């Protein structure tokens, strides 16, 4: 049975989603460290989904017993919509990472985080009771302008690519579709956060592993460094397991447009993490962008 949906986000939801944005921002540092240590991006995504899927299965086994896990596997449940969700998730990453190779990091992340716009559009079309009001549209525009301002220096730097930008933007479309689909489809909406996550991770892992094999990345595993495996462990345990459980819990209980709008914070936390942990430069535009994002998120409530 689906959880009751709050009409507006509250302090608990805001606190949880901001914490998630911090964790997702740190993930960018983990990805860079793992790549530098010998784990290429598609292989990282594949291993993250596979290992995190096993953790979610163990979570269900521990909390609900082996019978519930076997029932989920044997029964129809949200099998077909869950498989569609997993395929969208897999393609999202298989488009995003190659796109980042073609364009600059600032441009790629900015275009990827157009996702809240697409989430809001899909929710407006397909989710009853979540039609956008004028104030929320303004909030999305102001928040995105803050992200653009924060990355202004990187956007005009050489090294960009229209193809890479388009690929990252398309990945953002898929993320928005994925987020809205969880609330729009009755079977996915009725599933628990752990069930949705198991279909997402377990279903996407085979697609990603196949892509990593075609890309010739599987041979990199034996030469990866300890730091690379530690960075992958962060992605598996903290991001793909714990944070996704919290994310789907939020989606089940709060308006998806308002929750998704707060993900505009993620690239800013990512750039702050890069500045502190990797010594990457930060600009005054970053802090001006933070102010605009804070205003935009206030309008979303």
ABEGO torsion letter per residue (X at the ends): XBBBBBABBBAAAAAAAAAAAAAAAAAAAAAAAAAAAGBBAAAAAAAAAAAAAAAAAAAAAAAAEAAAAAAAAABAEAAAAAAAAAAAAAAAAAAAAAAAAABBAAAAAAAAAAAAAAAAAAAAAABBGABBBAAAAAAAAAAAAAAAAAAAAAAABBGBBAAAAAAAAAAAAAAAAAAAAAAABAAAAABBAAAAAAAAAAAAAAAAAAAAAAAGAAAAAAABBAAAAAAAAAAAAAAAAAAAAAAAAAAAABBAAAAAAAAAAAAAAAAAAAAAAAGBBBBAAAAAAAAAAAAAAAAAX
